[in-house]
Amino acid sequence: MMNRLLDIFTSLRLTVVCLAFSLVLVLVGTLAQVDEGLYQAQERYFKSWYVWGITISNQKLPIVFPGGYLIGAVLLLNLLAAHAQRFHFSWKKAGILMTHAGLILLLLGQLFTDLLSRESQMRMARGETKNYSEDSQASELVLISPAKDNADEDEVVSIPESMLREGAKITHANLPFTLQVKKYWRNSSISSKPREGAIMAGATHGPGQGVNILPKSPVTAMDEVNLPSALIEIDGGKDSLGRWLVSSQSSAKQTFEYGGKKWQIAMRFSRYYLPFSLTLLELRHDIYKGTEIPRNFSSRIQLANPSAKEERETLIYMNNPLRYGGLTFYQHQMTSEEMAQQFGVSPSSTLQVVRNPGWLTPYLACLLVALGLFYQFGAHLIQFLRKRVS
């Protein structure tokens, strides 16, 4: 039995089958991005063990298909098993071993990237300082206990959006009360005036009283974001402190008191705090003369890291990111002076913040594959030329 399993996992046929499945998965997953959007398609097709239901032309077919994690895991197991059974180190096979080591590193690097990488944005107006970035694809409910005069930082309890389901009761060791989710909308719009299809939110406290909620279907396009809302009842045990409407459309903090202590409640995009801060000193949005084609986006920022006693200025522009503290800051979007005046907002710059600990692995993997192929083909070429000379 064990021998048969070993034969299956070391079989070249298994390799071909996995490669065929991966080609189909890439095709289907790419086409599904039209209807499901980039982020959802990545999660369903490539960051999963299996796929239930394939979307083609806005039609979901009831088909079970192996996901990216399953195909990658089987390919990795197949490669390792084949090496353990068939290959033994020798200088003649050094090129093949290097090539396969590069493929293994490539598979592992992709897995680490999926598990550890993170993208977020940092939007700053001119002169503004920030020490956090925000994820527009995820929201969080936060309970904040403002710092007292002798404290430096607020106490913040963050509850991920995934826990906000209608009827859920949420407790936390740092919260002296219970949160009850009365209503939850994955995507919505709030308005003080009645609108067609809108319903009353039902808040009894805070600025959400009398506000209308218009439920919307979740969006999937890359240039759109979901704005979740929830009706939260704060239960102090014996008495209810009322119902509060929170929404990512307005991250304004609403204040209440419990046990002689002030608290704030709000819904906002998920934040990732940094051990340093960035200040936007200057932003430039240059276009080619006589056209609307952008020629240059750039942000001059001041980086301040008190723990490292570091303070310096740097320029971030297209194809010239800032790499610092394990993060990469790319120039992402820009609201120029003209656009700001047109829409009545302040000029601002948005940086894309990428955390990817395994960003070097694809380069190392490709280098190993290239060296392995060069060594293997070079050795065969030298051997062939020697035979012709003799």
URJO-V254705 format. One record per residue. OMEGA is omega in degrees with one decimal (999 if undefined). Layout:
# URJO-V254705
{{OMEGA} {OMEGA}}
This chain:
# URJO-V254705
{{179.7} {178.7} {-180.0} {177.1} {178.8} {178.0} {179.8} {-176.1} {177.6} {-175.1} {174.5} {178.0} {177.6} {177.1} {-179.2} {179.4} {179.4} {178.3} {177.8} {177.2} {-179.2} {177.6} {178.9} {-179.7} {178.7} {179.4} {-177.1} {179.7} {177.8} {178.6} {-178.6} {179.8} {179.3} {-176.9} {-173.9} {-176.2} {-174.6} {-172.7} {179.9} {178.7} {177.0} {-178.8} {-173.9} {-171.5} {-171.0} {179.8} {-177.7} {178.0} {176.8} {-179.5} {175.6} {-179.4} {179.9} {-178.3} {177.1} {-179.6} {177.5} {176.1} {-179.0} {-179.4} {-178.4} {-177.7} {174.2} {-175.5} {178.2} {179.3} {-176.1} {179.8} {-178.5} {179.7} {179.3} {-179.8} {179.6} {177.4} {178.9} {178.4} {178.6} {-179.2} {179.7} {179.7} {178.7} {177.7} {-177.7} {-175.7} {-167.7} {-170.4} {173.0} {-172.8} {170.4} {-177.3} {178.9} {-177.6} {-178.1} {179.5} {179.0} {178.8} {178.3} {179.4} {179.7} {176.2} {176.3} {178.2} {177.9} {179.1} {179.2} {178.8} {179.7} {178.6} {178.3} {177.8} {179.6} {177.9} {178.9} {-175.0} {-170.1} {-176.0} {-178.4} {177.4} {177.7} {-178.2} {174.4} {-179.3} {-177.4} {169.6} {-179.2} {-179.0} {-177.3} {178.4} {178.9} {175.2} {177.9} {173.0} {-176.0} {178.2} {-177.0} {179.6} {-178.9} {178.5} {179.6} {172.1} {-176.2} {170.8} {-173.0} {171.5} {-174.6} {-179.1} {175.2} {-175.4} {-176.8} {179.3} {-176.8} {-172.6} {174.2} {172.2} {-174.1} {172.9} {-176.8} {178.6} {-177.1} {-178.2} {-178.0} {179.6} {-176.3} {176.7} {-176.4} {-179.3} {-177.4} {172.8} {-173.1} {175.4} {179.3} {-177.4} {-178.1} {179.0} {179.5} {-179.5} {-179.4} {176.8} {177.4} {-179.6} {-179.6} {178.2} {179.5} {177.3} {-178.4} {176.4} {-173.8} {174.7} {-179.6} {-178.1} {177.2} {-179.2} {178.0} {178.3} {179.9} {180.0} {-178.3} {178.7} {177.0} {-176.8} {178.3} {179.6} {178.1} {-179.2} {175.7} {-178.8} {179.2} {178.9} {179.1} {-179.0} {177.7} {177.3} {174.6} {178.6} {179.9} {175.0} {177.9} {179.6} {-177.9} {-178.6} {-176.3} {-177.7} {177.5} {179.2} {174.0} {178.5} {-177.8} {175.8} {-180.0} {173.3} {-172.7} {172.9} {-179.7} {-175.4} {-179.3} {-179.5} {178.9} {-175.7} {174.8} {177.4} {178.0} {-178.8} {-175.7} {175.7} {177.0} {-177.3} {175.3} {176.4} {176.4} {-177.1} {179.9} {-179.2} {177.6} {-169.7} {172.4} {-179.6} {175.0} {179.2} {179.9} {-177.8} {178.8} {177.6} {173.6} {179.0} {-178.7} {170.8} {-178.3} {172.9} {-177.4} {-177.3} {174.1} {-175.0} {-176.4} {176.8} {177.6} {-178.1} {176.9} {176.8} {178.9} {-178.9} {-176.2} {174.1} {-179.2} {176.5} {-176.5} {176.7} {176.3} {-173.7} {177.8} {-179.9} {173.7} {-178.5} {-178.8} {177.6} {-176.8} {166.2} {179.0} {178.3} {173.1} {-175.4} {174.4} {-179.8} {179.6} {178.7} {-175.9} {-177.1} {178.7} {-177.3} {-177.9} {177.0} {-176.6} {176.5} {176.8} {-178.4} {177.3} {177.8} {-175.6} {-179.9} {175.9} {-177.3} {172.6} {175.1} {-177.3} {175.1} {-179.0} {-179.6} {175.5} {-178.1} {179.3} {171.6} {-171.5} {-177.9} {-177.3} {170.0} {-173.9} {179.4} {-177.9} {179.7} {-179.8} {178.7} {-178.7} {-176.4} {177.2} {178.1} {179.7} {174.2} {-176.5} {177.1} {178.6} {177.9} {172.5} {-176.5} {-175.7} {173.3} {-178.1} {-178.2} {-177.1} {-174.3} {-179.7} {-173.7} {177.6} {179.5} {178.9} {179.9} {179.2} {177.5} {178.1} {179.2} {-179.6} {178.5} {178.9} {178.7} {179.3} {-180.0} {-174.7} {-179.4} {177.0} {178.6} {178.4} {178.9} {178.4} {179.6} {179.3} {-179.9} {178.0} {179.0} {-179.9} {179.7} {-179.7} {999}}
